[in-house]
Amino acid sequence: ISLYYFHQFPTYFFLSNFIVIPLSGVLLQGGILLFIFELIGLEWLAFATGWVLNWLIFSMNYLLGVLK
């Protein structure tokens, strides 16, 4: 389908999936924890969770940029 519509075939999607799929599960669970910590009033823990999530998202985007 990709080759038909976009006239190109993504060659590194197998490598990028090994990074994105496990990390997306961690990011999703971390985001849920962030909301829970903020709702119950643990701002310092929400700040720490947000900092870790920010670092993980930045790292994932950087690694995908390197593989591109």
Sequence and secondary structure as in RCSB ss.txt:
>XXXX:A:sequence
ISLYYFHQFPTYFFLSNFIVIPLSGVLLQGGILLFIFELIGLEWLAFATGWVLNWLIFSMNYLLGVLK
>XXXX:A:secstr
 HHHHHS   SSHHHHHHHHHHHHHHHHHHHHHHHHHHHHT HHHHHHHHHHHHHHHHHHHHHHHHH 
